[in-house]
Amino acid sequence: MGLSDTKSANGVMVVRVEGQLVVGNRNELKEHLHRLLEKGERRFLIDFAQTGYIDSSGLGALVLLGRKVREEGGDLRLSGLNEDLRSLFELTKLDTLFAISETPDQALATF
Amino acid sequence: MTAPHTHPLRLCVRRTPVPGEMRVVQRVALKVPSKVDCIEEAVAVLTRHCLSGAEASSRVQFRLQVALSDALANAIVRGNREDADKQVYVQVDLHPDAVNIHVTDEGDGFDHASAAETLDPGSLDSPSGRGLFLIRHMVDDVHFNTQGNSICMTLRRR
């Protein structure tokens, strides 16, 4: 899994995930966002346009990150989920926990 | 910090006669070390082989990947407790219309009958407890052996 960051014009940290988010690498994403939180970032968009699948540990990591960011007074939103991933979020009701947009641009407009 | 996984996983592929029938099935076997950083590669290798040469939708591929990843994670983390001396054994029988996947660990097993089949609405914010739920929804049929250390998942190709 690869991670890359860009900061949007309206100050949202956009984290792009390249590859699968699974039990073997979920801590990389957690540690990455914790470092950004320590640097003072509070508004995050995680984009999964380059992700094929996420397992239950990956979903759990997102739940923990969402909780952590909210505790810090921030906001964490998601974009780029393929049709199967979208159905996975609906199945687990996590679509009620996260604001999910089709594209990063659409998500950034909601912050 | 555990050492990264460096050795490629090797599939063992055999054509095996079906008892009492005239046909053979292709049987794929893979031994996976008890390290979570082996799971993604194991899923990739198994998915590539299970779905090659057959018409399978991207939805079937997605379901196979999620179910395999969670079954391997359960076997390695909960079953073998990441004990480097233990292995996880995957056996896949490739039928024309379905794949049967057995994932077996060397642990003591668990009481699968007591595992909840639905998600607790009150634990939506919980970081764990979705593995078996996801497996049951990704595949068409799930069975466990009596000991509870082996899961058999059936996924139809369409």
Interface residues (C-beta under 8 A of the other chain):
Chain A: Q20 V22 V23 G24 N25 G52 Y53 I54 D55 S56 S57 L59 G60 A61 V63 L64 R67 D84 L88 L91 T92 K93 L94 T96 L97
Chain B: V36 D37 C38 I39 E40 V43 S58 R59 F62 R63 Q65 V66 S69 D70 A73 V77 L119 P121 L124 D125 S126 P127 S128 R130 G131 F133 L134 H137
